[in-house]
Amino acid sequence: MTPRNDFPQGTLEMLVLRTLVLEPMHGWGLAQRIETMSGDVFEIQQGTLYPALQRMKRKGWVRSEWRQTENNRRARYYSITPAGQTRLETERAHWARTSAAVNGILQWERGVV
């Protein structure tokens, strides 16, 4: 399957928040983790990820701090905030409801009321 980076609006933010629940990460690590967790279905472009991280930071969903990477380089690490946790749970509930509705429509059989 060809990797894609066109997400429904708000989905990238939900995936980033979910990934940050696991541990604080720098941007490149976040992109790699999401790609791995999606089975390489999603390809996260840096030009998409970093603006999303900045939006989430402005909204108070993530915070950042400078740290040393495993390779002894300086990088900005992002972590989820309590407000981000709340947002993630809201988005998960919305995603579950929306995806169930879409799946229901896709599985609908003609003549069923």
C-alpha positions as CSV (number, residue, x, y, z in Angstrom):
1,M,0.0,0.0,0.0
2,T,1.3,3.5,-0.8
3,P,2.0,5.6,2.3
4,R,-0.3,8.6,2.6
5,N,-0.3,11.8,4.5
6,D,-3.7,13.2,3.7
7,F,-5.6,12.8,7.0
8,P,-9.2,13.8,7.7
9,Q,-9.1,17.2,9.5
10,G,-8.0,16.8,13.1
11,T,-6.8,13.2,12.7
12,L,-3.1,14.0,12.8
13,E,-3.5,15.9,16.0
14,M,-5.3,12.9,17.5
15,L,-2.6,10.5,16.4
16,V,0.2,12.8,17.8
17,L,-1.6,13.1,21.2
18,R,-2.1,9.3,21.3
19,T,1.5,8.7,20.5
20,L,2.7,11.2,23.2
21,V,0.7,9.3,25.8
22,L,3.4,6.6,25.4
23,E,6.3,8.9,26.2
24,P,7.7,12.4,25.4
25,M,9.3,12.4,21.9
26,H,11.0,14.7,19.5
27,G,9.4,15.5,16.1
28,W,11.3,13.0,14.0
29,G,10.7,10.2,16.5
30,L,7.0,11.1,16.6
31,A,6.7,10.8,12.8
32,Q,8.6,7.5,12.8
33,R,6.4,6.1,15.7
34,I,3.2,7.0,13.9
35,E,4.4,5.5,10.7
36,T,5.3,2.3,12.5
37,M,2.1,2.2,14.5
38,S,0.0,2.6,11.4
39,G,1.8,-0.3,9.6
40,D,3.4,2.3,7.3
41,V,0.0,3.4,6.0
42,F,0.7,7.0,7.1
43,E,3.7,8.9,6.0
44,I,4.2,12.0,8.2
45,Q,5.9,14.9,6.4
46,Q,7.9,17.3,8.6
47,G,6.2,20.2,6.9
48,T,2.9,18.8,8.2
49,L,4.0,17.6,11.6
50,Y,5.8,20.7,13.0
51,P,2.9,23.2,12.2
52,A,0.5,20.8,13.9
53,L,2.8,20.6,17.0
54,Q,3.0,24.4,17.1
55,R,-0.9,24.6,16.9
56,M,-1.2,22.0,19.7
57,K,1.3,23.9,21.8
58,R,-0.6,27.2,21.4
59,K,-3.8,25.4,22.4
60,G,-2.1,24.0,25.5
61,W,-2.4,20.3,24.4
62,V,1.4,19.7,24.4
63,R,4.4,21.3,25.9
64,S,8.0,21.2,24.8
65,E,11.5,21.3,26.2
66,W,15.0,21.0,24.8
67,R,16.7,17.6,25.6
68,Q,19.6,15.5,24.3
69,T,18.6,12.7,21.9
70,E,19.9,9.1,22.0
71,N,22.5,10.3,19.4
72,N,23.6,13.1,21.8
73,R,22.0,15.9,19.7
74,R,19.8,18.7,21.0
75,A,16.2,18.4,20.1
76,R,12.8,19.7,21.2
77,Y,10.8,17.0,23.0
78,Y,7.1,17.2,23.1
79,S,4.8,15.8,25.9
80,I,1.1,15.7,26.3
81,T,-0.6,18.0,28.9
82,P,-3.7,17.4,31.0
83,A,-5.6,19.5,28.5
84,G,-4.2,17.4,25.7
85,Q,-5.3,14.2,27.5
86,T,-8.8,15.7,27.7
87,R,-8.8,16.6,24.0
88,L,-7.5,13.1,23.1
89,E,-10.4,11.5,24.9
90,T,-12.9,13.8,23.2
91,E,-11.4,13.1,19.8
92,R,-11.3,9.3,20.4
93,A,-15.0,9.3,21.3
94,H,-15.8,11.4,18.2
95,W,-13.7,9.2,16.0
96,A,-15.4,6.0,17.3
97,R,-18.9,7.5,16.6
98,T,-17.9,8.8,13.2
99,S,-16.1,5.6,12.0
100,A,-19.0,3.4,13.3
101,A,-21.4,5.6,11.2
102,V,-19.2,5.4,8.1
103,N,-18.8,1.6,8.5
104,G,-22.5,1.2,8.9
105,I,-23.1,3.0,5.7
106,L,-20.5,1.0,3.8
107,Q,-22.0,-2.2,5.1
108,W,-25.6,-1.2,4.4
109,E,-27.6,-3.7,2.4
110,R,-30.2,-2.7,-0.1
111,G,-33.7,-3.3,1.2
112,V,-32.8,-3.2,4.8
113,V,-34.7,-0.6,6.8
